[in-house]
Amino acid sequence: MSLLSKKALVLLLAATASLGALNAQAAKAKPAEAPAQKVSMLDGKLTYNLPKGFVANPLPKGPDEANGTLYSNEATKTVVIAAEHTLPPDVNVKDNDGPFLDGTVNDFDAAQRKSLPDYNKLSEKSFTLKNGLGLRQVDNTATQGGGKTLNSTLVAASGKRIAVIQVISRPGDMAAHETLVKQIVSGK
């Protein structure tokens, strides 16, 4: 595994590790319906809107300018973790760097298989957004944060930054989960 892939994998695993704090963060969410929120990542190259009901809670700052936000919707029991991380100084990623994105997703998949006994990869997809930004999506189920979850992990990178978005839902609500992921991918 290259140093670059290891750095990217650390960010992905940090986002996944945040699931342990999921119940505590969701408990802090205000029950009143939160307004729709526009999210912008990678200097505006990756933007999307979260529907009403998601409450934003900043994640603790990480090393190397890692930052992120946990958005939780108490009514639907859905969580979106959006995080960005600065890549090593000698790395500059193109907006649609297939080898980088594929390597990062493969490393993430391997790490998930090792750390989650019931990890089940459902699908992997590759997208190019209208602005040329490459995006990878991995869908899976696993037991995390105390229960069975349906997860979609989205990865994009540009220049000196990598972005990771995790959408985490109850497995019984696949239609709503897929609608939210499509909304994020489409930038709507």
N, C-alpha and C positions, 0 to 999 in steps of 0.2 A: 504494500500500500504506500503510495507516495505521500510526502509531507503535506502536499496540498489536499489530498483526499482525507488525510488524518485530521487536518484543521476543519474541513467541511463536515466531517463525520462528528467531530466534537460538538459543533453547533447543532447538528441534527439530534444527537443524543441528549444534549442539554434541553432542547425543546421537549423531547420525550420525557426526560426526567422531571420536567415541570408538572407532569401529570400527577405526581404524588401530592402536589399542593392544590390540585384541582378542587377537591372538596372544600378545602379551607377558603380558597378564592371565591368559589361559587356561593359559599355561605355569606361572604361579605357583600355580594351583589345586592343592589337595592331592588326591592320587589316591584317598584313602579316601572312602567314600560319606558325603557331608554329609547332615545331617538335613533334613527338610522345613522350609521357612521361611515364616513369615507376614509379609507385606509390607503396610504401611499408608501411604497417601498422602492428601493433602488433608484433614488432621486427621481421619482415620478414615473419610472418605466413600468412599474407594476402597481396598478391602482384598481381598487374595487370598493364596492359598498356593501356593508353588512346591514341586514334588515333591522327593523325596530326590535328592541328587546335585548340586545347585546350590551352588557356593561363592561367597560374597559378598565383593566387593572394592570398597571405597568409591572413588568417583570424586573427583578433586580438586575442592575448593570453587570455585565460580565467582562472578562478580560478582552483585550484587543477590540475595544469599542463595540462589544456585542450588546444589543439592546432588543427589547421586544415588549409586546403587550399580550395579555391574556384577555380575550373577550368571552364572557360567559352569558348564556341565556338560561336563566333559571326555569322558565316555563317549558322550554323544549329539552332541557338538560344537554345542551350542545355547547361545545367550547371551540373557539378558534384561537390558536396561538400563532402570532405573527412575529418573527424574529429576524434580525439582520446581524451579520458578523463581517468584520473587516478581514480580508484575506491577507496572507503573508506579503511583506513589502515587495518581494520579487515576482509576485503573481499578478497578472492583469488578464482577466477573463473577457473574451468576446461576448457580445449579447446573446449569441446562440452557439455556445461552445459545447457541441455534442459530446466529445470525449470527456470533458470536465463534468458535465451534468450526468452522463451515464455512469462514470466512475463513482461519483458521489452517491448516486442512488443505489448502485450495486453494493457499495461499502455499507450504506445505511441498512439495506435489506439483510446483509450478512450479520450485522451487529444486532438487529432486531431478532433474527432467528436464534442467536445465541442467548439473548437476555430475556426473551419472552417464550416460555415453554409452549404456549398454545398459539403462537404467531402463525397466521394463515394469510399469505399474500393472495389477494383476489385478482388484481390486475396491475399493469404498469402501462402508462400512456406517455406519449411525447407530443408536445404542442409547440407551435411557433405563434406568438401573439401578433396582432396586426402591425405593431411597431418593430417586429423582428426579434423580440426577446424570446429566447428558448425557455421552455418550462417542462419539467418532468413531474408526473403524478404517480404515486404508488398508493394503492388501496389495500387495506388489510383489516382483519379482525384480530383481537387479542384481549386478554384480561389485563386491564391497567386501572390504577386508581380504585381498586376494590370491586371491579365488575367487568363484564364483557363489553367491549367497545368496537365501534366501526370507525376506522380511521382513514383519512386521505391526507397524504403528505405531498405538498407541492414544493418544488425546488427550482429557483432561478438564480442567475448570477450575472453581474455586469461590472466590468472594470475591476475595482478593488473590493466589491461587496458581494455577499451571497445572501439570499433571502430564503427563509423556510416558513411555510404556512402549514399548520396541522389543523384539520377539521376533525373533531372527535364527537361522535354521536352514539346514541343507543342503537344497537343492531336492529331493533324492531322498527326503526324509522328510516329505512333506507331511501325512500322516495324524497323525503325532506332533506336528507343528507346530500343526495346527489344533486338536488336543486340548488342547495347552497354552494356546493363545489363548482357547479356550472356557472353560477353567478360570479364567483371569484375569478374563475378562469376567463370568463368573457369580459371582465372589467366593468360589469354593470352594477 
